[in-house]
Amino acid sequence: MGVVLNLEDSKRDAASIERLLHLTAADMDRVNELILSKAGSDVEMIPEVANHLISSGGKRLRPMVTLAAAQMFGYSGDGHVKLATSVEFMHTATLLHDDVVDESDLRRGKKTARMIWGNQASVLVGDFLLGQAFRMMVDVGSLEALDILSTAASIIAEGEVMQLAAAKNLETTEDEHFAVIKAKTAALFSAAAEVGPVIAEATRNDRAALRSYGMNLGLAFQLIDDALDYGGSSKELGKNVGDDFREGKVTLPVILAYRRGTPAERAFWVKSIEENAVDDAALDKAIGLMKRHGAVTDTIARATHFGDIARDALAPLKSTPQKAALNDVIDFCISRVS
């Protein structure tokens, strides 16, 4: 069985990354063909579960970053297509695993795979996609690219465990939270950006620039997600607004509101996050406290700061359409909350 892709919604919603979509369109067609091929299996449940998430309207930012980064340095082979597909499979596997760990019911407005097929199927299909990703990395024949992406896979898993250990812990510091999102989200963005110049045999400085760009883009992206959970919409966020709150996740807006709050306000956070006393009224109160203490505003400010670092990382590189498109991605990630 194959996988059916529907990217029309994501294309309509992504006007601010129009240049990136245009520059990578032909290569993304090849990526989507490879997704169809590599997500297929004679085991019927595998493509069913994979298709459920792959076709759910994600914007495919990470593989497009890989493609644009390779183009930027004049790469002319087909390895970037395989690596971009590997990156997308790694991301999809992470989402399947995340939804099990977080006990999430919705993703991008649809029931999560675990709600339809169960936790076991979600984990195992995620493992299948990771296996396919590594097979494609090996096919490319770049030991350095394989090292970068396999290291990212390990770091992502460490980030998941770090987040699990920090769950419902209101004493989590800002630095500790940054360590989690650096591992859980930013590591894959960084690897996705770096493997492009690696297979294009760009200079060490060029590789470092794209690695820094991806890392800081990923940090900005996740912080905006943190903010959106308390002030966005389900369409922007890809899940229910307030899911982080209901799941007891201690994200940056919670950390800031808790630390800046009165003793009575901190008692509310303890009851809500640590004791799981969460309902719509509690969510409304949480959002009110965040407004009072500027927690969401400051989270967005920190995201903007990391976005500026990502932009500065690209600044010394020669001007190309791909460089402009990668800068557009920064603006797109930050603007999701406006």
Disulfide bonds with the S-S distance in Angstrom:
none
